[in-house]
């Protein structure tokens, strides 16, 4: 279970944090909504996965990943290109990986809450957090920003 009912996840670009994670479920989301809420994904293997977000609660030692498993023409030439997949306004299936048996449904709920919150507040100067430290506000290696960066609006 999540410690105290809430984990404080940070989106990290540290690839090493995700070592040892495995698929735990999936979720339907719109790519542009994910980018608005959490920033651009890290590049991945560019074969089965075109991009990946890593969510890390350092204090609790919990890691979740969100990625587009075998969804583009990087994997199958009959699938949409990475650009087409990312531009699609309809929800797409993203896999969720994790490093231990956790409540993946609670993590899905946190993802959806943060995305919805950002949608409602994207015109505001600051983004209040719902269980996440967003890259628009703070990452493990960056300073805080008062506004989302261009391209994340």
N, C-alpha and C positions, 0 to 999 in steps of 0.2 A: 504494500500500500504506500501511497505518497505520505511522507513524513508530515505529521500535523495536518494532513488533508491537502497540503499545497507544496509543490516543489517549485523552486525558482530556477527555471531553465534559462540558459544563455545560448544564443546561437553562436557557434564557434566555427572557425575555419581550420581548426586543428584536426587534420585527418586522423591522427593517431588515436584520438578519443573514441572513434567509432570502431576500432579494431575489436573484434569479438562480438559484434552485434549480429543478430540474425532476424529474419522476417518474423513479425509477430501479428501482422494484420494489414489491412489496407483501408483507405479512405478516399472518398470522392471530393476533389477540390478543383478550383480553377487556378491554373498556373499563375496568372497575373495577381490574383488575390494573395497567394503565398508570397510572391515577391514583394508586394506592398507591405505585408505584415512582417516579413523576416529577411528581406534583402535577396540578392541574387544567390543562387545555389553555388556550391563548390562544384568544379568539374569532377567527374567521376571516371569510371573506366572507359567512357566513350564507346562502349560496345553494348552492354546490357542496360547501362544507366547513363543518361546524358547530364544529370545534375543531382545534387544531394544537399540537404540541409542536415546539420548535426545539432541536436539540442542536448545540452549538458547541464546537469545539476551537480556541480563539483562537490558540494557539501554532502549530498546523499549518495554520490557515486553512480547516479542514474544517467544513462544515455539513451536517447531515441534518435533515429534517423528517419528522414522522409525522402523518398526517391521515386523516380519514374522507371520502374522495372520493365524492361523489354517493351517499351511503348513507342519507340521511334524507328526510323529507317537505319539507325546505327546498328540495330539488331536484325531487322528484317526489311528488305528493300520495298516490300509492299505496304509497310506502315508509313504514317505521316513523317515528314522531315522533322527535325528538332524544332525548326522555326514554326512549322505548321502546328505541331503539338503545343508549343508554348503560346501561340496566338489564339488557340481555340477558346472561345468564350464559354464553352460548355464544361461542366465538371469532368475531370479525367481521374482515372484510378492511380493513386500513389500508394506505394508500399510503405509500411512503418516497420522499422527494425528496432531492436532493443538489446540491451546487454544482460538482462535478467528478467525473470517472470515478474512483470509489473502489470498494473491495471491499464492495459492499452486503451480501453474504452474511456477511461478518465483522461488519458493523454489526448485522444481524439477530441474530446470535449474541450480541453484547453486550447487545442489548435483552432477549432471552430470559433470559440469565444474570442480569441485574440484577433482572428481575421475579421470577424464581425465588428469588433470594437474599432479596429483600424478603419474599416469602411465608414463607420459612423463618424469617426473623429479625424479623418485624414486632412481636413481643412484647418484643424487646430494646430497651434504652434508646437505642442508637446503631445506625445502619445503616452497615456497612462497604461500601465501594464496589468494584464490579467494572467498572472502566473508565469510570465516570461520577461526576460530582459531582451528587448528587441534590438536588432542592429541599428535601427534608426535612433535609438537612445544610447545604447552602450553595448559594446562587445567586450570580450575579455582583453582585447588588445587596443581598443580605440577609446577616444574621449567621447563625452556626450555631445549630442547635436541638439540644437533647439528646434530644428525643422527636418522633416524627411529630405533626403537628397533628391536632386532632379532624377527623374526616371522611376522613382518609387512613389509617385503621387497617384 
